[in-house]
Amino acid sequence: MTALSLRAAIFTLVEKELLKGVGFRVLLGESSHTLDVTSEGFFLRSNNLFEFFSANKSDYRVFSLGEDAAVIRDRSVWRPLDELYWTIAYVTHEVAGLDSFLRSDLVFLKRWPNFPRILHGTSDYQIAALLSRRKSSVDLCARILKIELQEVMRFCIASKAAGYLDQGDGASEVVEFGASGHDSVLKSLFRRLSKGVGRGV
């Protein structure tokens, strides 16, 4: 799975337990933060995502979920695992390793994140619209949209962890957008927003 490329402790823990093929619960210390995970989805109870996902590996405790566990029976509370990987990477992108991408790396968004159900920033819609339209380098994307490079890095790291992003090597061609080119990107963005971004994507 793509999450293995990141260094956050929670990624390694989740991947290791999923390989066992059973459901499990992750607790953070003595707090009420819990993460229930099965091969079909996850359920998170936490009011502080950064605290939960950025702890040291030794701070987590793992328990097997029995077959009769309520979280396994009640499928309505499950969310897809790709959303879990997005959330972990989005919250912990600085500790997970910004060196996962070079400024010149070519990237392309093959699937939009389900924004209504996940953490995201205001610039993420713009980034998704641009990167789903054409391949671009991380650096060029930031320059076209006139946003901070770190915002594009965060989006790309989370998208790659969730399996939404294709990543290639080498620098992209420098394409200078005229007014018509830039307008078309914005029009594409607004069309998607008007249809309800992320529903069933």
One Martini backbone bead per residue (centre of mass of N, CA, C, O) as a GRO file, in nm:
protein
  201
    1MET     BB    1   0.100   0.033   0.014
    2THR     BB    2   0.142   0.375   0.004
    3ALA     BB    3   0.191   0.432   0.316
    4LEU     BB    4   0.484   0.305   0.341
    5SER     BB    5   0.636   0.576   0.235
    6LEU     BB    6   0.579   0.667   0.514
    7ARG     BB    7   0.685   0.768   0.865
    8ALA     BB    8   0.448   0.742   1.022
    9ALA     BB    9   0.357   0.546   1.282
   10ILE     BB   10   0.056   0.487   1.211
   11PHE     BB   11   0.106   0.358   0.941
   12THR     BB   12   0.269   0.111   1.027
   13LEU     BB   13   0.058   0.001   1.220
   14VAL     BB   14  -0.179  -0.040   1.027
   15GLU     BB   15  -0.038  -0.219   0.818
   16LYS     BB   16   0.045  -0.450   1.008
   17GLU     BB   17  -0.246  -0.526   1.107
   18LEU     BB   18  -0.381  -0.577   0.826
   19LEU     BB   19  -0.203  -0.829   0.752
   20LYS     BB   20  -0.367  -1.019   0.961
   21GLY     BB   21  -0.691  -0.994   0.888
   22VAL     BB   22  -0.793  -0.808   1.129
   23GLY     BB   23  -0.947  -0.642   1.356
   24PHE     BB   24  -0.877  -0.313   1.514
   25ARG     BB   25  -0.760  -0.122   1.803
   26VAL     BB   26  -0.665   0.219   1.865
   27LEU     BB   27  -0.484   0.362   2.132
   28LEU     BB   28  -0.415   0.668   2.314
   29GLY     BB   29  -0.322   0.578   2.577
   30GLU     BB   30  -0.565   0.713   2.818
   31SER     BB   31  -0.749   0.804   2.615
   32SER     BB   32  -1.046   0.848   2.397
   33HIS     BB   33  -0.884   0.770   2.161
   34THR     BB   34  -1.010   0.599   1.862
   35LEU     BB   35  -0.926   0.324   1.626
   36ASP     BB   36  -1.112   0.150   1.387
   37VAL     BB   37  -1.003  -0.146   1.195
   38THR     BB   38  -1.052  -0.278   0.872
   39SER     BB   39  -1.046  -0.400   0.548
   40GLU     BB   40  -1.323  -0.207   0.494
   41GLY     BB   41  -1.250   0.005   0.734
   42PHE     BB   42  -1.330   0.297   0.946
   43PHE     BB   43  -1.327   0.434   1.298
   44LEU     BB   44  -1.329   0.761   1.449
   45ARG     BB   45  -1.234   0.882   1.789
   46SER     BB   46  -1.171   1.236   1.777
   47ASN     BB   47  -1.077   1.584   1.884
   48ASN     BB   48  -0.753   1.527   1.793
   49LEU     BB   49  -0.585   1.457   1.518
   50PHE     BB   50  -0.293   1.542   1.565
   51GLU     BB   51  -0.247   1.388   1.828
   52PHE     BB   52  -0.315   1.104   1.722
   53PHE     BB   53  -0.122   1.094   1.446
   54SER     BB   54   0.167   1.221   1.597
   55ALA     BB   55   0.257   1.000   1.759
   56ASN     BB   56   0.423   0.768   1.906
   57LYS     BB   57   0.435   0.432   1.883
   58SER     BB   58   0.445   0.383   2.205
   59ASP     BB   59   0.152   0.531   2.254
   60TYR     BB   60   0.024   0.284   2.135
   61ARG     BB   61  -0.265   0.066   2.142
   62VAL     BB   62  -0.350  -0.281   2.064
   63PHE     BB   63  -0.665  -0.437   1.962
   64SER     BB   64  -0.868  -0.686   1.908
   65LEU     BB   65  -1.147  -0.754   1.715
   66GLY     BB   66  -1.422  -0.901   1.747
   67GLU     BB   67  -1.673  -1.041   1.558
   68ASP     BB   68  -1.897  -0.890   1.765
   69ALA     BB   69  -1.835  -0.616   1.708
   70ALA     BB   70  -2.001  -0.329   1.655
   71VAL     BB   71  -1.822  -0.208   1.425
   72ILE     BB   72  -1.868  -0.459   1.237
   73ARG     BB   73  -2.180  -0.463   1.224
   74ASP     BB   74  -2.175  -0.140   1.179
   75ARG     BB   75  -2.140  -0.016   0.861
   76SER     BB   76  -2.233   0.292   0.880
   77VAL     BB   77  -1.945   0.393   1.023
   78TRP     BB   78  -1.783   0.352   0.785
   79ARG     BB   79  -1.477   0.422   0.617
   80PRO     BB   80  -1.261   0.453   0.389
   81LEU     BB   81  -0.919   0.398   0.382
   82ASP     BB   82  -0.834   0.642   0.207
   83GLU     BB   83  -0.929   0.853   0.422
   84LEU     BB   84  -0.726   0.773   0.635
   85TYR     BB   85  -0.466   0.830   0.476
   86TRP     BB   86  -0.522   1.121   0.421
   87THR     BB   87  -0.547   1.221   0.716
   88ILE     BB   88  -0.271   1.141   0.817
   89ALA     BB   89  -0.105   1.297   0.601
   90TYR     BB   90  -0.230   1.579   0.644
   91VAL     BB   91  -0.151   1.606   0.950
   92THR     BB   92   0.166   1.465   0.907
   93HIS     BB   93   0.344   1.586   0.668
   94GLU     BB   94   0.598   1.688   0.827
   95VAL     BB   95   0.670   1.399   0.957
   96ALA     BB   96   0.640   1.219   0.691
   97GLY     BB   97   0.773   1.384   0.447
   98LEU     BB   98   0.855   1.623   0.213
   99ASP     BB   99   1.059   1.426   0.045
  100SER     BB  100   0.843   1.277  -0.137
  101PHE     BB  101   0.890   1.550  -0.296
  102LEU     BB  102   0.973   1.725  -0.570
  103ARG     BB  103   0.951   2.016  -0.740
  104SER     BB  104   0.978   1.842  -1.032
  105ASP     BB  105   0.751   1.663  -1.000
  106LEU     BB  106   0.524   1.471  -1.157
  107VAL     BB  107   0.163   1.525  -1.146
  108PHE     BB  108  -0.158   1.335  -1.111
  109LEU     BB  109  -0.508   1.345  -1.081
  110LYS     BB  110  -0.728   1.053  -1.078
  111ARG     BB  111  -0.876   1.147  -0.800
  112TRP     BB  112  -1.102   1.285  -0.608
  113PRO     BB  113  -1.154   1.395  -0.320
  114ASN     BB  114  -1.380   1.373  -0.037
  115PHE     BB  115  -1.422   1.667   0.096
  116PRO     BB  116  -1.682   1.645   0.289
  117ARG     BB  117  -1.511   1.393   0.462
  118ILE     BB  118  -1.246   1.574   0.484
  119LEU     BB  119  -0.966   1.719   0.527
  120HIS     BB  120  -0.927   2.074   0.430
  121GLY     BB  121  -0.845   2.332   0.216
  122THR     BB  122  -0.908   2.595   0.008
  123SER     BB  123  -0.674   2.513  -0.206
  124ASP     BB  124  -0.753   2.213  -0.286
  125TYR     BB  125  -0.948   2.269  -0.518
  126GLN     BB  126  -0.745   2.401  -0.709
  127ILE     BB  127  -0.544   2.169  -0.722
  128ALA     BB  128  -0.739   1.953  -0.828
  129ALA     BB  129  -0.820   2.098  -1.091
  130LEU     BB  130  -0.534   2.109  -1.213
  131LEU     BB  131  -0.429   1.800  -1.170
  132SER     BB  132  -0.684   1.678  -1.339
  133ARG     BB  133  -0.605   1.821  -1.621
  134ARG     BB  134  -0.279   1.811  -1.565
  135LYS     BB  135   0.036   1.783  -1.571
  136SER     BB  136   0.260   1.868  -1.292
  137SER     BB  137   0.450   2.040  -1.105
  138VAL     BB  138   0.472   2.143  -0.794
  139ASP     BB  139   0.588   2.424  -0.855
  140LEU     BB  140   0.396   2.509  -1.088
  141CYS     BB  141   0.134   2.493  -0.933
  142ALA     BB  142   0.203   2.717  -0.728
  143ARG     BB  143   0.248   2.943  -0.944
  144ILE     BB  144  -0.026   2.940  -1.086
  145LEU     BB  145  -0.198   2.969  -0.802
  146LYS     BB  146  -0.051   3.141  -0.586
  147ILE     BB  147   0.086   2.941  -0.372
  148GLU     BB  148   0.212   2.754  -0.145
  149LEU     BB  149   0.416   2.487  -0.165
  150GLN     BB  150   0.319   2.335   0.094
  151GLU     BB  151   0.026   2.295  -0.002
  152VAL     BB  152   0.096   2.106  -0.236
  153MET     BB  153   0.249   1.897  -0.076
  154ARG     BB  154   0.020   1.814   0.112
  155PHE     BB  155  -0.173   1.720  -0.108
  156CYS     BB  156   0.017   1.508  -0.242
  157ILE     BB  157   0.072   1.330   0.003
  158ALA     BB  158  -0.225   1.258   0.060
  159SER     BB  159  -0.298   1.151  -0.226
  160LYS     BB  160  -0.088   0.927  -0.237
  161ALA     BB  161  -0.173   0.769   0.019
  162ALA     BB  162  -0.478   0.728  -0.109
  163GLY     BB  163  -0.442   0.684  -0.440
  164TYR     BB  164  -0.495   0.962  -0.631
  165LEU     BB  165  -0.184   0.971  -0.729
  166ASP     BB  166   0.043   1.047  -0.979
  167GLN     BB  167   0.402   0.979  -1.008
  168GLY     BB  168   0.686   1.143  -1.150
  169ASP     BB  169   0.970   1.208  -1.323
  170GLY     BB  170   1.077   1.510  -1.358
  171ALA     BB  171   1.039   1.787  -1.541
  172SER     BB  172   0.830   2.009  -1.643
  173GLU     BB  173   0.690   2.196  -1.854
  174VAL     BB  174   0.679   2.529  -1.918
  175VAL     BB  175   0.360   2.677  -1.865
  176GLU     BB  176   0.207   2.961  -1.986
  177PHE     BB  177  -0.068   3.118  -1.885
  178GLY     BB  178  -0.322   3.257  -2.008
  179ALA     BB  179  -0.626   3.376  -1.966
  180SER     BB  180  -0.775   3.131  -2.094
  181GLY     BB  181  -0.631   2.905  -1.935
  182HIS     BB  182  -0.701   3.003  -1.647
  183ASP     BB  183  -1.009   3.014  -1.684
  184SER     BB  184  -1.051   2.708  -1.738
  185VAL     BB  185  -0.971   2.616  -1.457
  186LEU     BB  186  -1.190   2.774  -1.303
  187LYS     BB  187  -1.433   2.655  -1.451
  188SER     BB  188  -1.383   2.366  -1.365
  189LEU     BB  189  -1.407   2.416  -1.064
  190PHE     BB  190  -1.701   2.539  -1.060
  191ARG     BB  191  -1.842   2.299  -1.184
  192ARG     BB  192  -1.775   2.101  -0.951
  193LEU     BB  193  -1.897   2.265  -0.722
  194SER     BB  194  -2.195   2.278  -0.839
  195LYS     BB  195  -2.214   1.945  -0.822
  196GLY     BB  196  -2.054   1.841  -0.583
  197VAL     BB  197  -1.787   1.778  -0.440
  198GLY     BB  198  -1.713   1.421  -0.396
  199ARG     BB  199  -1.961   1.275  -0.490
  200GLY     BB  200  -1.878   0.957  -0.560
  201VAL     BB  201  -1.556   0.978  -0.636
   0.00000   0.00000   0.00000
